[in-house]
Amino acid sequence: MKNTQVPPAAKADRSTVRRHNLSLVLRVVHDEGEVTRAAVAARVGLTRAAVSSLVEQLLAGGFLVESGKTFSGQAGRPGTVLKVAGTGPAGLGVEINIDYVSVCVVDLAGTDRVRLTTHLDNRGASPEEVLDRAARIAARTLESAAEQELRPAGVRLAVPGLLSGGTVRQAPNLGWHGVAVEEMFGRALARLRPAGRPLPVGSDNEANSAALAELWFGGLDRVRSFLYLTGETGVGGALVLDGELLRGAHGFAGEIGHVVVDPDGPECRCGARGCLEQYAGQAALLRNAGLEPGQGGAPAVTELERRARQGEPRALAAIEQAGRQLGLVLSGAVNLFDPDAVVLGGSYRLLMPWLAPATHAELARRVVSGLWSADGGRLRASSSSGDAARGAAAQVVREVLADPVAYAEGQPQS
């Protein structure tokens, strides 16, 4: 009698293939927004029967829903339209910055569903204290998410510093060195949710997370290669080439705020002198404009914007000076990497009307290709969607899309 048993390796291969195909189908529906089974089959190159089987598993797992619409633009009977579920799998992003913590939950479609931002001064506070504050805000956000039947698959921290292996190697403006942020935050969140399922914690540089949010949700149209700058207390940077984040050999690429403008300039928190941050960072902008944090009963950058709008000479001069220094450093980066655009986020987005002319003038003068001589929209403000918390949360969602089986296996049994 012929042996019809399937060898274990074959079973494993079959399981791996199905796992891959589930991700493939889920990502097609995610990218298309609304699509029929037949259209998915045409996109992925599988039979309609195979796609239907995969779709049924994704429907049962809560990843997809049928929208109630039908589409009859193809041959044969009208097909029911699929879309990603608005409940169930989600991502939690936590941005920790110098003077605020922002937490958000996004669903599988990338929609920002819950957002809590708390303004507080993290300067001088211990890492334990800051991460405990962030965990408390995250715990409240998770409660709101549960009310909307959203179940985050994990947490991604966005921190202004150099990160490696879950540890902040250096975050000069926070004063952090060798801080195991993933482990510390995970413990703090677990203490606040003793009955909740432990969430895996990841981390990334906040400029990287913001750049990914701009790539995935911003108004970049067909732009796939751009340099992103975020202007908060420090100056962060990230480079996206052909739709992929450039991380460098050790994950530390993009630290444009510490490019030296003047080697004999003022001392920077990083230990060097004359870094761009000392000329175009938020502290330098405010100091040159004669402002202190919180002056005028409003966030300092908002007050700077108000004064610029009123035409106050000192405010305008401070922004113009920062714009020139930004353009000087950015021109070197543009000559080196040849991006299609430079995107300015954070406080720069607010100050763009007064910042851009000086920055663009330096780019036009110094970029050797000549492509920046004419205003072709290459220098642009970030969109309101391009923030680090949303980018961090979306990174978690991307992991779910890449392996929905792993998410399903990590959920508690009902």
N, C-alpha and C positions, 0 to 999 in steps of 0.2 A: 504494500500500500504506500502510495506516494506521501511523503512528509510535506504538509502544507503550512507548517508553522512558520511564522515570520520571524527571522532572527532579530534579537534585541537591537542591533545596530540599525536595521531597516525600520523598526518601530520608531527609534529615536529620530531617524532622518525624516520619516513621515510626519512626526510631531513638529519637528523644526520647520519643515516646509509649510505646514498648516499655520504655525505661529507667524511665520513671515507673511503668509498670504492674508491673515487676519489684519495685520498691520497695514499691508498694502491697500486693502479695501477700505479700512477706516481712514487712512490718510487721503484717499481719493475723495471720499465723501466730505471730509473736513475741508479739503482744498476747493472743492466745487461748490460747497454751501448746500445745494440741493441737487440731487441726481437720482436717476432710476437705476435699478439693478442692471438693466441692459447696457446703460451707458457706462457703468462701472466695469462690466465685463469687457466692453470694447476698449476701455482705457488700460486695464491691467493684463489683457491677453489671456484670460481664463474663460472657461465655458460658462454659460449662464447658470447651468446647474451647480457648478462649483461655487460661483459667486453667491447664488441663493443660499447655499448651505452656510457659507461664511457669514453672510448677512444675518441669517437667523441666529447664529451664535452671538453676533455682536448686538442684535436686538435683545436677546435674552440676558446678556451681560450688562445692559443699560448704557451701552456706548452709542447706539443709534436709535432713532425713532422714525416712524413713518409720519410724514407731515400731513397726511390727509389729502394731498394733491395727487393728481394723475397727470401724466404727460403722454401725449399721443403723437409726438412729432416723429416717431420712428415706426418702422414697419411692424405689423402685428398689433396685439391688443395694447391698450394704454397701460403704462407701468406706474406703480405707486412710487412717489418721490420719497427719498431717504434724506435725512440730515442728522448731524450729530446731536446727541441728547443735551438738553439744557439743565438736566439734573444728573446726579451721580458723580462721575470722575471730574476732578478739578485740580487746580494747582494753587499753592499758597506762596506768595512772595513777600519778603520782609526786607525793606530798605532801611539800613541803619546809617544815619548821617550825623554830622556834627551837631545840628540843632533841630533835628526832627527824626521821628521813626514813622515810616509809612508801610502799611500792611494791606495787601489786597488778595482777593480770591478771584481767579478767572475760571470760566467753564471750558469745556472742550473746544468750543468755537473761538476761544480767546477773549470772550466778552468779560469786561471788568464787572463783577457781580456784587462784591462787597469791598468797601474801602474804609479804612480808619487811618487817619494821619494825626499824630500828636506832636506838637511843637514843644521841645524841651532842650535844655542845654546839656549835651553829653561831654562837654569839655571838662577835664579833670575828674570825671567819674570813673570808677574802676570798670574794667570789662565786665565783671560779674554783675555790677549794678546796671549797666547799660543793657546787657543781654537779658537780664531779668525784666527790665522795663519793656523791652521788645517782645518778650515771651508773653507778658500780660496783655499787651495789645493784640498779639496774635491769637491768644486764647479767646478773647472777646470776638475777634473776627471769625474764628471757627464756630462759635455759637451762632452767630448770624448766618453763616454759611449753612449750618445744619438746618436752620429754619427754612432755607430754600432747597433742602434736600440735596446739597452739594457735599461731596466727600473727597477732600483733597488727598491726592496720592502721596504727597510729600511737601517739604518746605525747601525753598531756596533763599538763602540770605544774600543780600547785595551790600557789600561793605566797601568804603573808599580806602583801599589799600592793596598791598601785594598779598595774594593768597596762594597757598600750596598745600594740598593734602588736608583740607579742612582747617588749616591754621593760618591766621593772619601773620605773615612774616614781619610786615611793617605797615602801620597806618599812622603816618606822622601827625596828622591833624587831630586824631583821636588819642595819640600818645600810646598806641598799642604796639607791642613787640612780642612775637611768639605766643599769640593768644589762640587757643583751640576753640574757635568760635562754634563749630558744628557740634562738638561734644557738649560745650557749656550751654548753648541754646537748647539743645535737645533735652538735657537734664532739667533745665528751668521750665520748659513747656510740659514735660512729663509730670513735674510736681504740681502744676496747675490743672492737669487733666488726668488724675490718677485712674479714672475709669475709661479713659479714651484710648483708642488704638495708637501706639507709638508711631510717629511719622518720621520717615527717613529725612535727614537734614543734609542739604548740600549748600555750597557757597560759591560766590563769584564776585569779581570786582564790580562795583556799582556802575561804572562807565560801560563795561561790557554788557551788563544787563539792560541798560538804557539803550545802547546801540541796537541790541537784538529786538527790543520793543519797537524801535523806529523802523527796523527792517521789516518786521512782521505786521505792524499795525499802523505805521506812519504814512505820510503822503509822498513817498519817494517815487511812486509810479514804477518806471522800469529801471531806476537806479539800483544797481547791485553792488557797486563798489564806492564806499564813502568813508570819510574820516569823521568820527563823531567826537565832539568836545562837550563836556559838561562843566559848567562854571558854578561851583558852590563855594564853600570855604576854600577848598583846593580846586585844582584844575585837573580833571580826569579826561582820559582819551581812550578811544577804541577804534580799530581799523577793521572794516568789513570789505573783503575782496571776493567778487563773484558770489555774493550771498553767503559767504562763510566768514566767521569771526577769526581774525588772525591773532593767535594767542602767543606765538613765539615758542622757543625751545623749552622754556620753563614756566610758561603761563603768565609772564610779566609784561607782555607787549602792551604798548599804548600809553606809557607813562609820560605823556607829552608835557605835563605840568612841571616836570623836573628836567626839561631841556634847558640848558644854561643860556640865558640872554646876555649876561655880563658876569664873567668869572670873579670880578671884584665887587659885585653887587651885594645887596643885603643877605644875611644868613637865612637859609630856609630851614624849616622844621626837619627836613630830611637829612640835614647835616652839611649840605653843599651851600654854595653861594650863588646868587643871581639867577635862580630858577624862574621860569615863566610865571609860576604861581605867585612870586613876590611882586610881579608887575601887573598881572591880569586876573589874579584871584580875587575873590569877593572882599577879603580883608583889605587888599591894596586899593581896590575900587572905592570902598567906603572911606578909607583913610584919606585918599587924595581928594575926595569930594567933601571932606570935613564932617563925615557922619560916623556915628557909633551904632552898634547893633541895637535895634528897638527904638531909635530916636524918632520922635514925632508920633509916638503911639502906634506905629505900624512896623511890620517887618522891614529891616533896614533897606533891602533891595527895592521893596515897593516904594519906600520914601525916596530913594535915589531915582527911580523911574518918574515919580511925581515931579521932582525938581527938574529933571531933564525935560519933561513935557512942558514945564513952565519956562524953559529956556535959561535956567540958572547957569551962569558961565562956569562956575567951579565944577558943577556936576557934569556939564558937557565936556569940559576939558579932561576930567578924570576918565570918562568913558572913551573919549577919543584916544587918550594915551594908551589905555588898555587894548583898544582895537588895533593900534599900530603894532604893539608887541605881539599880539595874537597873530596878526598877518605876517610878521617877520618869521616867527617859528613855524607857522602853518605852511608858508611857502617852501621851506626846506622839506617838510613832510610830503607836500604835494609833488615836489620834484623827485622825491625818492620813490613814492608809491603810485603816483599817477591815478588818484581816485577820480570818479566822475563828479563828486560833490563833497563839500565840507558842511557838516550839520552842527549847529550850535545849540546846545540844550542847557537845562538848568537856569540859572539867573541870566545867562546870555540871551536866552529866548525872550525874556522880558525887556532886555535893553537893546534888542536887535536894531530898531530904527536908528539909533545913534552910534551903535558899535560897528555896524556893517560897513559904512563908507570908508573908514580908516583901514579896516581889515581888508576889504576888497582892494583898496588902492595898493597896499603892500603886496597882495597876491598878484595883482596885475603887473606890478613892477618887477617882481622877482621870479615868477614861475616861467621857466625857460621855454616851455612849449608854446607860449602865447595864447593858450586856450582860455586863460583867465583874464585876458585884456578886455574882452567885451563882457557885459553883464548877461550871462546866459543862464542865470538862476543856479549857478554852481555853489554859491555861498547861500545857505538858507537856514532858517530857524527850524528847530525841531517841532514836531507836531505835539498836540496836547496828549496824544496817546503814547508818546515815547518816553516813558518814565521807568526807572529802575525796578520799582516794585512789580509793575506789570510784566516787565521783561523777565524778572526772576520767576514769577508765577507761571508764565508761559513756557519757561524752560522745563518746568515739571510736567506741564501738559504735553510737551513734545516727547517726553519720555514715555508717557502713557500711550501716545499715538504710535510710538516705535515698538511697543510691546504691551498690548492690552491684556495679554494672558498674565503677565507679571502683576499687573494691577489687580486683576480679578483674583489671583491666588493670594494676594495680600489682604483682601477684605475679610472681615469677620463673617462667619457663617450665620445666617438668620435662623 
